[in-house]
Amino acid sequence: MYELSRVRLYSIGPAGARYADTVLDLRGVGAPVPDPAPTQAEFFEEEPVGPPRRPAPAGVLFLENGGGKSVLLKLIFSVMLPGHRNTLGGASSGVLRKFLLADDCGHVALEWQHTLTGELVVVGKASEWRGRQVSNDPRKFAEAWYSFRPGPGLSLDSLPVAESTPVRPPVEGASGARGRRRTMKGFRDAITEAGKAYPHLEVYWEEIHDRWNEHLGDLGLDPELFRYQREMNADEGEAAGLFAVKKDSDFTDLLLRAVTDTRDTDGLADLVSGFGGKLGRRAELIAERDFTAGSADLLGRIVEAAGARARARDIHLGPSAAPVRSRAGCPPGRERSAPAPPNSPGRSPPQRTPSPRRSGPAATAPSSRPNWPTGTPPWPSPPLSGPPPPSGAN
């Protein structure tokens, strides 16, 4: 189990009350650590005398309304509960973006001390605006989380937030940052190089919320405890309201939230919600199903009747009127029929084209007689009138 030992806030906060470089120190006023672990002092630091002591078990911050108590809690909880949905108060999801100016790379670093061994671990958050320009687009607000175990090479005091950072500040409580502020990339490169030079620091960097929550659990810092703290500090008197159980279902919900990982139940909740929506539309869906099934049945009857009519028509007209389908595959019901016979019902007789008329009185309709050779009558000439010729005459 860990207790909060120190808090460092650098270049962050609302415009009227910013934390330039502030350290809240709670060390060395509690009970002695029962089983201290061996530690190595920082460079140029005197060896500690006696066992380390635990941080202050409690503290009170007296400020008038609007003095910044809620701002401080929001910044601390942003390290342990990442994500805008977990912002203290929950009313404004973009409130943390208002604590950062265009040229800032803000830091919130928390130093925790183990209650039994006195070992230290630092967890922090760095944030900045991409492109050094304030925007209403949350995608341009960059956030990252980091952790390390303080020792020679890196500590809360020597956090490389600026380009020139001494190993230890000259005066206790004074800022150790000198020079131009580092960007988030520059800060990450600095602590990564320190981790490579001093492996005992166990430097860790993360930009994904779920992985950071898992890492906090591996360190022994349970984010679930801070979620209850956030709910109790959401508003005045919320601590009493959290445990105000009026009925059995309220207690069941409180118990399930305490012992169950919400990531395991979110999928089930979505599944039940989906089924609930479908059950609510059950009558509508049944009516739609019946209408579709009935329409398909009636359309099938119409198709069958159209097919029977086409077959009967083909039988009545005979083979000469059989449907002629194209080889490309004409769909049923759209066949092309052969031309009907000349004398079939419903067809007008063919029109003859008259030949050109001859001039003169003998112009009549075209003769149907065949064209005989010239000088040959088509039949024998009748006998001439008068007495018959004498016998023996030719």
C-alpha positions as CSV (number, residue, x, y, z in Angstrom):
1,M,0.0,0.0,0.0
2,Y,1.2,3.5,-0.9
3,E,0.7,6.9,0.6
4,L,1.0,10.2,-1.2
5,S,4.3,11.8,-0.3
6,R,4.7,14.8,-2.7
7,V,3.0,16.5,-5.5
8,R,4.7,18.6,-8.2
9,L,2.8,20.9,-10.6
10,Y,4.6,22.5,-13.4
11,S,3.3,25.0,-16.0
12,I,-0.3,24.1,-15.6
13,G,-3.5,25.6,-14.2
14,P,-6.2,28.1,-15.1
15,A,-5.1,31.4,-16.6
16,G,-5.6,33.4,-13.4
17,A,-4.1,31.0,-11.0
18,R,-1.4,28.9,-12.6
19,Y,1.2,26.6,-11.0
20,A,4.5,27.7,-12.4
21,D,6.5,25.1,-10.5
22,T,4.9,24.1,-7.2
23,V,5.7,21.2,-4.8
24,L,3.4,20.1,-2.1
25,D,5.5,18.2,0.5
26,L,3.9,15.8,2.9
27,R,7.1,13.8,3.9
28,G,8.6,12.9,7.2
29,V,5.8,13.7,9.6
30,G,4.2,10.3,10.0
31,A,5.2,7.1,11.9
32,P,8.5,5.4,11.1
33,V,8.5,2.8,8.4
34,P,8.5,-0.6,10.1
35,D,10.6,-2.5,7.5
36,P,12.6,0.0,5.5
37,A,14.2,-1.2,2.2
38,P,17.8,-0.3,1.5
39,T,18.0,2.9,-0.6
40,Q,20.8,4.8,-2.3
41,A,20.9,8.5,-1.8
42,E,20.9,11.1,-4.6
43,F,24.0,12.7,-5.9
44,F,25.5,15.3,-3.5
45,E,22.9,14.4,-0.9
46,E,23.6,13.5,2.7
47,E,22.8,10.0,3.9
48,P,19.6,9.9,5.9
49,V,19.8,9.4,9.6
50,G,17.5,6.8,11.1
51,P,14.6,5.0,9.4
52,P,12.4,6.9,7.0
53,R,9.1,8.2,8.2
54,R,5.8,7.9,6.5
55,P,4.0,10.9,5.0
56,A,1.4,12.9,6.8
57,P,-1.6,10.7,7.4
58,A,-4.0,13.6,6.8
59,G,-3.9,17.2,5.6
60,V,-6.3,20.1,5.4
61,L,-6.2,22.8,2.7
62,F,-7.9,26.0,3.7
63,L,-8.9,28.2,0.8
64,E,-11.8,30.5,0.2
65,N,-14.3,29.7,-2.6
66,G,-12.7,30.0,-5.9
67,G,-9.2,29.6,-4.4
68,G,-8.3,26.5,-6.4
69,K,-9.2,23.5,-4.2
70,S,-11.2,21.8,-7.0
71,V,-8.5,22.6,-9.6
72,L,-5.9,20.9,-7.5
73,L,-8.0,17.8,-7.0
74,K,-8.8,17.7,-10.8
75,L,-5.1,17.7,-11.6
76,I,-4.3,15.0,-9.1
77,F,-7.1,12.7,-10.3
78,S,-6.2,13.2,-13.9
79,V,-3.0,11.2,-13.2
80,M,-4.7,8.3,-11.5
81,L,-8.0,8.3,-13.5
82,P,-7.2,9.1,-17.2
83,G,-9.8,10.2,-19.5
84,H,-12.2,13.2,-19.7
85,R,-15.1,11.1,-18.4
86,N,-13.3,10.7,-15.1
87,T,-12.7,14.4,-14.6
88,L,-13.7,15.5,-11.1
89,G,-17.2,16.9,-11.2
90,G,-18.0,15.4,-14.6
91,A,-19.9,18.5,-15.7
92,S,-17.3,19.8,-18.2
93,S,-15.4,17.1,-20.1
94,G,-12.9,19.7,-21.5
95,V,-12.0,21.5,-18.3
96,L,-8.5,20.1,-18.3
97,R,-7.8,21.6,-21.7
98,K,-8.5,25.0,-20.2
99,F,-5.5,24.6,-17.8
100,L,-3.0,24.6,-20.6
101,L,-1.7,27.5,-22.7
102,A,-0.5,27.2,-26.3
103,D,3.2,27.1,-25.4
104,D,2.8,24.9,-22.3
105,C,3.9,21.4,-21.7
106,G,2.2,20.9,-18.3
107,H,3.2,18.2,-15.8
108,V,1.5,16.7,-12.8
109,A,3.8,14.3,-10.9
110,L,2.9,12.4,-7.8
111,E,5.4,10.7,-5.5
112,W,4.1,7.7,-3.5
113,Q,5.8,6.0,-0.6
114,H,5.2,2.4,0.5
115,T,3.8,2.2,4.0
116,L,6.0,-0.9,5.0
117,T,9.2,-0.5,3.0
118,G,9.4,3.2,2.4
119,E,10.1,2.6,-1.3
120,L,9.2,5.4,-3.7
121,V,7.5,5.5,-7.0
122,V,6.7,8.5,-9.2
123,V,3.7,8.6,-11.5
124,G,3.0,11.6,-13.7
125,K,1.2,13.1,-16.6
126,A,2.4,15.4,-19.4
127,S,0.1,17.3,-21.7
128,E,0.4,19.9,-24.5
129,W,-1.3,21.3,-27.5
130,R,-0.2,19.8,-30.8
131,G,1.2,22.5,-33.1
132,R,1.5,24.9,-30.2
133,Q,-2.0,26.2,-30.9
134,V,-5.1,26.1,-28.6
135,S,-8.0,24.5,-30.3
136,N,-11.6,23.3,-29.6
137,D,-10.7,20.0,-31.2
138,P,-9.9,17.5,-28.4
139,R,-7.8,15.4,-30.9
140,K,-5.2,18.2,-30.8
141,F,-4.8,17.9,-27.1
142,A,-2.0,15.4,-26.5
143,E,-1.7,13.5,-23.2
144,A,0.8,10.9,-21.9
145,W,1.5,9.2,-18.6
146,Y,4.8,8.0,-17.2
147,S,6.3,6.3,-14.1
148,F,9.7,5.6,-12.6
149,R,11.3,4.7,-9.3
150,P,13.4,7.6,-8.0
151,G,17.1,7.1,-7.6
152,P,20.5,8.3,-8.8
153,G,19.8,9.8,-12.2
154,L,16.2,10.9,-11.9
155,S,13.9,12.0,-9.1
156,L,10.9,14.2,-8.6
157,D,13.2,17.2,-8.0
158,S,15.3,16.5,-11.1
159,L,12.4,15.9,-13.4
160,P,13.6,17.1,-16.9
161,V,10.8,19.5,-17.5
162,A,13.3,22.2,-18.7
163,E,16.4,22.0,-20.9
164,S,18.7,22.8,-17.9
165,T,17.7,20.9,-14.8
166,P,20.2,20.5,-12.0
167,V,20.5,17.2,-10.1
168,R,19.1,18.9,-7.0
169,P,17.7,22.3,-6.4
170,P,19.9,24.7,-4.5
171,V,17.2,25.5,-1.9
172,E,14.6,23.1,-0.5
173,G,11.3,23.8,-2.0
174,A,12.7,26.0,-4.8
175,S,12.3,25.2,-8.5
176,G,15.0,23.1,-10.0
177,A,13.9,23.8,-13.6
178,R,16.1,26.3,-15.5
179,G,16.1,27.3,-19.2
180,R,13.5,26.8,-21.9
181,R,10.7,24.4,-21.2
182,R,10.9,21.0,-23.0
183,T,8.2,19.8,-25.4
184,M,6.5,16.5,-24.7
185,K,8.8,14.8,-27.2
186,G,11.9,16.3,-25.6
187,F,10.7,15.3,-22.1
188,R,10.1,11.7,-23.3
189,D,13.5,11.5,-24.9
190,A,15.1,12.8,-21.7
191,I,13.6,10.3,-19.3
192,T,14.0,7.5,-21.8
193,E,17.7,8.2,-22.0
194,A,17.9,8.3,-18.2
195,G,16.2,4.9,-18.1
196,K,18.7,3.4,-20.5
197,A,21.6,4.8,-18.4
198,Y,20.1,3.8,-15.1
199,P,18.0,0.6,-15.5
200,H,17.0,0.6,-11.8
201,L,14.7,3.6,-12.6
202,E,12.2,1.3,-14.5
203,V,11.0,4.2,-16.7
204,Y,7.6,3.6,-18.3
205,W,5.7,5.7,-20.8
206,E,2.1,5.2,-22.0
207,E,-0.5,7.0,-24.0
208,I,-3.4,4.6,-23.9
209,H,-5.9,4.9,-21.0
210,D,-6.6,1.2,-20.4
211,R,-2.9,0.2,-20.5
212,W,-2.1,3.0,-18.0
213,N,-4.7,1.7,-15.6
214,E,-3.3,-1.8,-15.9
215,H,0.2,-0.4,-15.2
216,L,-1.0,1.4,-12.1
217,G,-2.5,-1.9,-10.8
218,D,0.9,-3.6,-11.4
219,L,2.6,-0.9,-9.4
220,G,0.2,-1.4,-6.5
221,L,-1.9,1.8,-7.1
222,D,-5.5,0.6,-7.5
223,P,-7.3,3.2,-9.7
224,E,-10.6,1.9,-8.3
225,L,-9.9,3.5,-5.0
226,F,-9.4,6.8,-6.7
227,R,-12.7,6.5,-8.5
228,Y,-14.5,6.4,-5.1
229,Q,-12.5,9.4,-4.0
230,R,-13.5,11.2,-7.1
231,E,-17.2,10.4,-6.5
232,M,-17.0,11.5,-2.9
233,N,-15.3,14.8,-4.0
234,A,-17.6,15.5,-6.9
235,D,-19.5,18.1,-4.9
236,E,-20.1,19.3,-1.4
237,G,-21.5,16.5,0.7
238,E,-21.0,13.8,-1.9
239,A,-19.1,11.6,0.6
240,A,-22.3,11.1,2.6
241,G,-24.4,10.7,-0.5
242,L,-22.3,8.0,-2.0
243,F,-23.2,5.6,0.9
244,A,-26.8,6.7,1.3
245,V,-28.4,3.4,0.5
246,K,-32.2,3.6,0.5
247,K,-33.1,0.2,-0.9
248,D,-31.7,-3.2,-1.6
249,S,-31.0,-2.5,-5.3
250,D,-28.9,0.5,-4.4
251,F,-26.7,-1.6,-2.1
252,T,-26.4,-4.3,-4.8
253,D,-25.3,-1.7,-7.4
254,L,-22.7,-0.3,-5.0
255,L,-21.4,-3.8,-4.2
256,L,-21.2,-4.8,-7.8
257,R,-19.4,-1.6,-8.8
258,A,-16.9,-2.2,-6.0
259,V,-16.0,-5.8,-6.8
260,T,-16.6,-6.0,-10.6
261,D,-14.5,-4.7,-13.4
262,T,-16.8,-2.5,-15.5
263,R,-14.9,-3.5,-18.7
264,D,-16.3,-7.0,-18.2
265,T,-19.9,-5.9,-17.8
266,D,-20.0,-3.2,-20.4
267,G,-20.3,-5.8,-23.2
268,L,-23.1,-7.6,-21.3
269,A,-24.9,-4.3,-20.7
270,D,-24.7,-3.5,-24.5
271,L,-26.0,-6.9,-25.3
272,V,-29.0,-6.6,-22.9
273,S,-29.7,-3.1,-24.2
274,G,-29.8,-4.4,-27.8
275,F,-32.2,-7.2,-26.9
276,G,-34.3,-4.8,-25.0
277,G,-34.7,-2.6,-28.0
278,K,-35.7,-5.5,-30.2
279,L,-38.2,-6.7,-27.6
280,G,-39.7,-3.2,-27.5
281,R,-40.2,-3.5,-31.3
282,R,-41.5,-7.0,-31.2
283,A,-45.1,-6.2,-32.3
284,E,-43.8,-4.0,-35.1
285,L,-41.4,-6.6,-36.3
286,I,-44.0,-9.4,-36.2
287,A,-46.4,-7.3,-38.3
288,E,-43.6,-6.6,-40.8
289,R,-42.8,-10.3,-41.0
290,D,-46.4,-11.3,-41.6
291,F,-46.9,-8.6,-44.3
292,T,-43.7,-9.8,-46.1
293,A,-44.7,-13.4,-45.9
294,G,-48.3,-12.7,-47.2
295,S,-46.9,-10.5,-50.0
296,A,-44.5,-13.2,-51.1
297,D,-47.4,-15.8,-51.2
298,L,-49.7,-13.5,-53.3
299,L,-46.9,-12.6,-55.7
300,G,-46.2,-16.3,-56.1
301,R,-49.8,-16.9,-57.1
302,I,-49.7,-14.1,-59.6
303,V,-46.5,-15.6,-61.2
304,E,-48.2,-19.0,-61.4
305,A,-51.3,-17.5,-63.1
306,A,-49.3,-15.6,-65.6
307,G,-47.4,-18.8,-66.5
308,A,-50.6,-20.7,-66.9
309,R,-52.0,-18.0,-69.1
310,A,-48.9,-18.0,-71.3
311,R,-49.1,-21.8,-71.8
312,A,-52.8,-21.7,-72.6
313,R,-52.2,-19.0,-75.2
314,D,-49.5,-21.0,-76.8
315,I,-51.7,-24.1,-77.1
316,H,-54.6,-22.0,-78.5
317,L,-52.5,-20.3,-81.2
318,G,-50.7,-23.4,-82.2
319,P,-47.0,-24.2,-82.9
320,S,-46.6,-21.3,-85.3
321,A,-47.3,-18.8,-82.5
322,A,-44.9,-20.4,-80.0
323,P,-42.9,-17.9,-78.1
324,V,-39.6,-17.1,-79.6
325,R,-37.0,-16.4,-77.0
326,S,-33.7,-14.8,-77.7
327,R,-30.7,-17.0,-77.1
328,A,-29.3,-14.4,-74.7
329,G,-32.0,-15.5,-72.3
330,C,-35.2,-13.6,-72.4
331,P,-36.9,-13.5,-68.9
332,P,-40.2,-15.3,-68.6
333,G,-43.3,-13.4,-69.5
334,R,-41.4,-11.2,-72.0
335,E,-41.2,-13.6,-74.9
336,R,-41.4,-12.3,-78.5
337,S,-44.1,-14.1,-80.5
338,A,-43.8,-15.0,-84.2
339,P,-45.9,-13.0,-86.7
340,A,-49.4,-14.3,-87.0
341,P,-50.7,-15.9,-90.3
342,P,-52.2,-13.6,-92.9
343,N,-55.8,-14.8,-92.2
344,S,-55.5,-15.0,-88.5
345,P,-58.0,-13.0,-86.4
346,G,-57.0,-9.5,-85.6
347,R,-54.7,-9.1,-88.6
348,S,-55.7,-7.0,-91.6
349,P,-55.2,-8.4,-95.1
350,P,-52.1,-7.5,-97.0
351,Q,-52.3,-4.4,-99.2
352,R,-51.5,-4.9,-102.9
353,T,-49.4,-2.3,-104.5
354,P,-51.0,-1.3,-107.9
355,S,-48.9,-1.3,-111.0
356,P,-48.5,1.9,-113.0
357,R,-51.6,2.7,-115.1
358,R,-51.3,2.6,-118.9
359,S,-52.4,5.6,-120.9
360,G,-55.2,5.3,-123.4
361,P,-58.6,3.7,-123.5
362,A,-57.2,0.3,-123.0
363,A,-55.8,1.1,-119.6
364,T,-57.3,-1.5,-117.3
365,A,-56.2,-3.4,-114.3
366,P,-53.2,-5.6,-114.9
367,S,-54.1,-8.8,-116.8
368,S,-53.7,-12.1,-115.2
369,R,-53.1,-13.9,-118.5
370,P,-49.6,-15.4,-119.1
371,N,-47.3,-13.8,-121.5
372,W,-47.6,-15.9,-124.7
373,P,-45.1,-15.7,-127.5
374,T,-45.8,-13.2,-130.2
375,G,-47.9,-14.5,-133.1
376,T,-49.1,-17.6,-131.3
377,P,-52.7,-17.4,-130.2
378,P,-53.5,-19.0,-126.9
379,W,-56.3,-21.1,-128.4
380,P,-57.6,-22.0,-132.1
381,S,-59.3,-19.2,-133.9
382,P,-63.1,-19.6,-134.5
383,P,-64.3,-20.4,-138.1
384,L,-65.1,-17.4,-140.3
385,S,-68.7,-16.6,-141.1
386,G,-70.1,-17.7,-144.6
387,P,-70.5,-20.9,-146.5
388,P,-68.2,-23.7,-145.7
389,P,-65.3,-24.2,-148.1
390,P,-65.7,-26.8,-150.9
391,S,-64.6,-30.2,-150.3
392,G,-61.0,-31.0,-151.2
393,A,-60.0,-27.4,-150.9
394,N,-57.2,-26.6,-148.5
